[in-house]
Amino acid sequence: MIVKSSQREGSKELAKHLNSGENETVCVVGSRGVLNETINGALEEFEAISRGSNCQKHLFHVSISPSPDVHMNNEGWEKTWLLHEEINKLKGHFFIEVEHIKNGRAHRHRVYERVNYETGKAVNLSWTRLKNERLGRTMEVMLGHPITQGKFNKSVIKHLKKSSFKYVAARIEELGIADRSPRVTRYTHYESQQVKRFDLDAARSHIADAWAQSDSPQAFKAALRAQGYELADGDKAGVPVAIDRDGHVIPIQRSINVHRKLGGLPTIKKKEFMQKIKYPLPDLDFVRESQMDKQHLLTSSQQADQKEDLKMQTTAQEVNIPPSGKIKRSKATTIEKQSDKDKLLTAEYGYDFNADLSRFWHVDREGDGSLRLKNKAGVIVDRGDLIEVRTTGEQLPTAAAVVQIAKLKGWDEIEVEGTDEFKKAVYSLSLQNKIKITLVNEHDRLLYAEVKAEYDQRQLEDDNHISVANTISKSIDKNKMDEFMKNIEEEDQKSKEQKKKTGPSNH
């Protein structure tokens, strides 16, 4: 027996759900305290009662679904509702009861008015999940139904032992259900609605595969992106989610565990899961909008992307860098486009991206979802653990952007491939930003030594300039300073005497 409950405010959405045409039959089977025994009419009456109180979520919606293997008669329903009212202190409260039959199975709903008609006070409802589990296990034992392997069975047993239902606790313990791992529900109510809009099982499979093949947060993020998903911080703090290109939000750990459980594999614990998640994660709304924008780019500019891809086919082994040229700032974008670029960068790197990345570079995504930055200086493509570069002029602007991206991604050591000019530009900027360089051959070591020597020389000169400036400041002759101040005072005195001779101005 599955018991679910929620406190609600609006009656219109609830009435729509209770009248849903997805059910084979919808029938009002009981009520208390209502004049209009229709779903809409009863809920309107409840709303009128609540206006005399300060209670916002005045409706308490309860649904009970018996095991599919049993038929529950009216006597069974009555006993179940009586115990439910006793547990939640709802005796005497107005309600309307609706029976739904779907796929040949019956389940029932009750909507209670929390506000007591006589006192005007709302009943306090807390620990409803535990109470629902307690009701379900108790009625299963009393009615002889199969015992559900609930998530809170251990807590239920503890509470039942303190009540008059000790025999129910003994029965659950006798069956050994409390010692088993709770089954993973394939779909929550929200997820059952998602399934109607997109293939949730396929998404879970993609996410689980990405997690299994990754050994680090960066690898997991790249694997998700390769499947078209982006990481974000969920509405509930500390619950990372994946967002697909249509903006659907999928909790990651739950998706992995449901997929593994259905495949006969053990679930993963929170600590193990978080080893492949790196905080801070970008905001959910930013990522959702970014994904929707990306989907629009994929559908509306596919041909343009293909042409651009032909222009910038670059491999990790070789980077073609033409002769130096001049870089000019790209044309100013509109506020709307600037905002779009900021959203893309925020989704990729968080809120602390360098403003120059947004101001001087056009930002979009390639067909595989990789972030791409373009301007007259060149093209940069972030492919997760690899940043591909193609320059069309001066090396420094592109190198500066590449190093900035490496910092945002949290890389503390990088390996550089390309021409000597490009390597030297990246080496110099990496020294300034305290990023280590992996030198793979003797030629690179010589280049790096040259850049390091120039960097150290500049640092020494800067230190000397500061030292000289301090020395000059300290060696100013005090007598000359006194003489200078004396001259100022004399000039001021002469000015005053001149004014006395000429007299006041006539107005």
N, C-alpha and C positions, 0 to 999 in steps of 0.2 A: 504494500500500500504506500503510495507516494502522496505526501501532504505538502502543499505549498501555500504560502500566504504572503501578502504584501499590504502595506498601508498606502492609500492613494488619495489624491485630491480631486482630480477631474472626473466627472461622471460620464462625459460624452465618449471618451476613448474606451472606458470600461464597458459601457453599454454596447458600443460597436463590437468589442471583442466577444461579449456574451451572446450577441445576436449573429455571430459569424456564420456565414453561409458555407464555410468549409466543413461544418458538421452535417451529418446526415439528418439529424433531428435536433431541435432546440425546444425545450419544454420547461415552463415554470412549474415546479412540483411542490413548492411550499413557500410560506411567508409568515411573518409575524409583525403586526402593528402597522401594516400598509393598507391604504384604501384602494389604490390603483395597482392591481396585481399583474402589471406588465413590467418588463425590465426597465424601460425608459421611465415609466411613471413612478415606479418605486424609487429609483435613484434620484429623481427630481424631488420626491418627498424627503428623502434623506438629506439632500442638499439644503432644503428649507429648514430642517431641524438644526443643522449645523450652524446656520447663520446666527443663532442665539448664543454661540460659544466662540472661544478664541482658537478652536481646533482647526488646523489647516488640512491635514490629511485625515479627514473624518471617516473615510470608507475603509473597511477591513475586508479584503478580498481573499477568500480561501478556496482552494480546489483540492479535491480528493480523488485519486485514481486507484481503484483496487487492482490487485494482481490480475494480469490478463488470463490467468488460468482458472479464475473463480467468477461465479455470478453472485452479486451482492443483492439480497432482497431488501425490502423496505425496513424490516426490523433491524437488519444490520446497519443500514444507513442511519436510522434513528438513534441507535446506541452510540454510533461513532460521533454524531453531532452533539449528543448530550455530554459525552466525555470532553469533546472539543470545547464546549461552552464552559464546562467546569474548570478545565485547565487554564483558559484565557479569561475567566471571570466575565463572560458575556451573557449570562443568564438574564433573560428579560429584554435584551437589546433587540431592536427591530432588525429584520433581515428579509432577504428574498433568496430563494433557492432555485437553481436552474440545472437541468440535466442535459448533457450533451451526449449524443451517440455518434461515434466516429470510428469508421472501419469495423463496425459491429460491436465495439466496446463502449460501455457507459462510464462516464465520470461526472462528478457533480461540482457545482460552484455555489458558494454562498457569499453574499455581500452583506456585511453587518454595518449598521450605523454605530460608530464608536461612541457618539454622544448619547448619554442617557436622557430620554425624553423628559423625565420628571425632575432630575437634578440639574440638567444642563452641563454636566461634567463628562469629559471623555475618559473612557477606560484606558489605563496605562498598559501598553503592550510591549514586552521586552523578551529577549531570549526566544524569539518565535521559532527559530530553526530547531533548537533543541526540543522545544515543546511539540513541534510538528513530528519530529522523530519519535518522541515518547508516545504520542498519540498513535502513530502508525504501528510501532512494535506492539503496543498494548492491544490494539484492536485485532492485529493479526493473530496473536495468541488466543484472544477471547473468541474470535470467530473461526479459528482453525485454518486461517489462510497461510500460505507459504511466508516464511520470515524473510524480509528484505535485508540485504547486507548493507545497512546504512552506514554513513560516514561517522555518526556520533553514537554508535551502539555502546561503547564503553561508558560514555557519559550518561546515556539513557539508563543503563543498568544501575549506575551509582544512584541516580535520582529515584528509580523505581524501588530500590531497596529501602529507601527512607519513607516510602508511601505505603498505601494499602495494596499495592500491586506487586508484592514481593515474589509471588509465584510467576509473574511475567518475567522478572529478572532471572529467576532460576531457570525458566524454560529457555531463554536466550543463551544463558551460559551453558546449559545442557547441550544445545546444538553446536556450541563452539563458534558461533558467528562473530562474537566480539573479538576473537583472536585473529580473524582474517583481515587482510588488507581490503579496504573499501573498494568496490568496483568504481571504475571511472565512467561517469555518465558521458555518453557519446556527444549529446547535444544539450546545452542548457536551453532555457526558453528563448533567450536572445539568439543563440546560435541556430535554433530551429527556424527562426525567421531569416537568418542570414543564408541558410541553405537554399531558400527559395530564390535568392538573388544571385548567388554565385556558387562555384564548386568549392565548398569549404574543405572537403576531404582532400582534394588535390592540393589546396594551399597548405594544409597540415603536412602532407607528404613532402612537399617542397621544403618547408621549414625544418622538418625532422631530418631530412637528408642533408641540408646545409649545416645543421648542428653536428651531425655525426661525422661529416668529412672535415670539420674545422678543428684546429688545435689552438686557436687564439681569438681574441675579440676582433682583431682586424680581419682574420681569415673568415670568421663567421659573417661579418658584415659584408665582405666581398662575395661570399657564397650566396647570401640572401639577395644581394643586388643582381647577381647573375641570373637569378630566377625572377627578377622584377619586383622585389620587395625592398622596403626601406625600414630601418630601425627607428623607433620613437619611444618616448616615455609615455606610458598610458595615462588615462584619467585617474586611475588609482595609483598612488605613489609607489614606486618600486616594482611595478609590473610592466616590464618591457613588452612592446607590441610590434608586430610587423604590419606594414600598410602596403597593399598592392596598388597597381596603377589606376584602379577604379576608386581608390579611397577607402576600401574595406579594411576594417581594423581587426587584427587577429592576435589574441594573446599568445605569446611565443611558448612559454613553458607548458601551458595547458595543451597547446597543439602538439608539442613533442610527446607529452605523456599519453595523450589519447591515442596518438598514432602508434606509440611503442606498446601500449597495453593491448590494443586490438591486434597487434602483431605478435603477441605473446612475450614481449620483452619487459624487463623491469622498468619502472618509472624512474626519473632522475629527481634528486633532491634539489632544494633551492640553492644550497651552497655549491654543488657541482654545476648547476645551471649558470650561476652568476660568474663563474670563472671565464665564461666566453662573452660576457657583457661588460662593456666599458662605459661608465658614467663620467660626465653628464651626457644624457641623450637629448636630441632635439625635441622640441615641443610637438605634440601630436597634431595640432591644427596646422602648424607650419608644414609638416611633412605631408599631411593629407593634401593640402593645397598644391604643394610641389609635385606630388605624384599625379594629381589631376592635370596640372599644367604639362607635365612630361607626357602623359597620354595624349594630350592635344597635339603636342609637338610631333609625336610618333605618327599620328594619323594625318596631320595636315601638311607636314613638310617632309615626307618620306623621300621624295625625289631629290630635294635639295640636300638632304643628309647623305644620300648615296653619292651625289656629285662631290660633296665636301670630303667624303671618305676616300674617294679616288685621289684627291689632292694631297691627303695627309697620311698615306699608308706608311707608318713608321714602325719599326720593330724594336725590341729591347736590345738587340745586338748592335744596331747601327742607327745613328741619328744624323741625317744630312743637314748641315748648317751652311747656307749660302754665305757669300761675302757680306761684310758689315754694311749696314745702311742706317738711316735715321729712323727714329720712332716718333710718331705723332700721336697725340691723344685721340682716342676714338671719338666720334661725334657724340654730343650729349644725348642721353636717352630721356624719354619722358618719365615722369614720376611713377607712372604705372609700371613701365618696364623696369625701372630701377628697383621697385618693390619686388617684382618677380625675381630679379637677380638675387636680391637679398634673401628671399625665401629659399631659393635653390642652395645658396651658400650656407644658410643656417641649417637646412636639412642635412647637408653634407658634413659640415664642420662645427656646428654649434654657433652660439651667439658671438664668439670672440674672433670671428674672421676679420682680417685686415680690410679696412674700408677701400684701400687701393684695388683690391681684387674686384670689388663691385664697380668702382668708378672708372677704371681704365680697361676693363676686360668685358667682352660680351660673354655671358654665361648661359649655356644650355646643356642638353644631354645628347649623347649619341644613341643609336638604335638599341644598343645593349644596356642602356641606362647609365653608362659612364659619364661623369661630369666633364664638360669641355669648356675651356676658356680660350677665347680668340680675340685678337686685335691685329694691328699692322705689324707688331713685333713677332707674332708667331701664333702657334696653337699648342695648348697643353691639354692632355687627356689624363684624368685620374682613373686608373683601372684597379684601384684597391691597393695591392702591394707594389704596384708599378706605376710610375708617372712617365708618360711618353711626351716628348717635346719635339717640336719642329719650329725653328726660328727662321725669320725672313729678313733679319737685319741685326741691329745691335744686340749683343748677348745679355747685357746686364738686366734689362727689364724682365725678360723671360726667366732668367736665373733667379731674380728676386722673387718672382711669383712662385716658382717651383720650391724654393727654400721655405717660403711662407706656408705653402701647402703642407710641406713635410712637418713643419712645426705644429700646425693645426692637427695633423694626424697623429702627433705624439711620437714621431720617429726620433730616436736619439742617435742613430747611426745610419748613414746612407752610402750607397754605391753609385758612382756616376759613370755614365758611358756617353760618348760623343766626341766632338772635336776638342782639341786642346784649349781653344779659346772659350768654349762653353764650360769645360771642366774647371778652368781657372776662375771663371766668374762664380761658379757654384762653390768652389773651394773657399774663395775669399768671403762670400756671404755666410757660409757655414761656420767659419771661424768667428765671425761677428756674433752669430746666433748660438754658439756653443754646441754645434752639432758635429759629431764625429764622422770621419770619412773612412770607408773601407778601401784600401789601396791594393789593387789586385795584381799589379805588375811593377817592374822597376821604373818604367816610363812615367807611370802615374805618381810614384813616390818622388821622382825628381821634380815633376810639375808642382806637386804639393809643397815640397821643400822650398821651391822658388816663391810660391805664393805666401807661404808661412814667413819667409824671411822679409818680404815686403810688408806683410801685416805687422810683424814685430817692429820693423823700422818705423812705421807710421805711429804705432803705439808709443815708441820711445820719443819720437818727435813731439807728439801731443803732450807727453809728460814733461818734456823739456820746456815747451811753451808755457805750461802752467807754472813750472818752477821759476822761469824768468819773470813772468808777470808778477808772481808773489814777491820776488826779490826787488823788482823795480818799485813795487808799491811800498815795501818796507824801507827803501833807501831814499825816499823823498826827503829833501833837506827841510827840517823844521823851520829854520830861519827864513828860507825862501817862502815857505807857506805863510809865515807871520807877516813878511813884507807884502805878500800878495793881498792879505786881508786888510792890511793898513792902507794900501792904495784904494781898495774898495771903499773904505770908510771915508777917506779924503774926498773921493769923487762924490760921495753922497752928501758930504757937508757943503761942497761947492755948489751943488744943485740947489740946496735949501737956501743959501745966501743969494743966489741969482733970483730966486722966486721972490724974496723979500724986496729986492731992488725994483723989480718990475711991478710989484703990487698985485692985488687980486684982479682976476679977470672980470670985465663988465659983461653982464648978461641982460 
